[in-house]
Structures are given as C-alpha cells and as structure tokens.
Amino acid sequence: MKAIVSVFARDSKGIIAYVTALLAEKDINVLDISQTLLQEYFAMIMLVDLTDCGMSFVELSRYLADKGQERGLDIHIQRQDIFDAMHKV
C-alpha cells in the first residue's frame, strides 16, 4: 500500500532527516519527495510505500503525529487511494 505523508512546520534544521528516520525505523520506503519553503514555513509531501511496515495504518498515523508534535511538526499520513479519490474531478 502507498500513502501520502505531509509535514508542515516553522523551518528548522534537520526536518527532512528527522521525518525520514522515523519512516525508516518502521521499514517505510520513500518513493518520492517534494519540499519547499514558504517564507519561514517548511512544507513537505512524500509518497511512501508501506508494504514492509509492521504497524497498522491507525497506529502509524498516531505514531507520526505524536513524534511530530515532540519536534513541533505537523505530520499527517493518508492512504494514496483515498487521496486520489478525493482529488479526482
């Protein structure tokens, strides 16, 4: 299964490293990544592969949100199929 991970925060050093390390710890592969700065705000969107992740989607979502909060990041994950369905015209 693939998913979309979004990260928003005030810019600081190491955000990409922190988030990708969290994903790697759960055997999640990053397939594509885009990040930008909007003045002092950091925004990142990643397409990830959850095939080898041993956590349920609900547990993973809670884990990422909690770990993000510890660092002042707003991290969300959404299933790719749901994301695609929401954005079809």
Secondary structure as GFF3:
##gff-version 3
##sequence-region A 1 89
A	DSSP	beta_strand	2	10	.	.	.	ID=ss1
A	DSSP	alpha_helix	15	25	.	.	.	ID=ss2
A	DSSP	beta_strand	29	38	.	.	.	ID=ss3
A	DSSP	beta_strand	41	49	.	.	.	ID=ss4
A	DSSP	alpha_helix	57	71	.	.	.	ID=ss5
A	DSSP	beta_strand	74	79	.	.	.	ID=ss6
A	DSSP	alpha_helix	80	86	.	.	.	ID=ss7
###
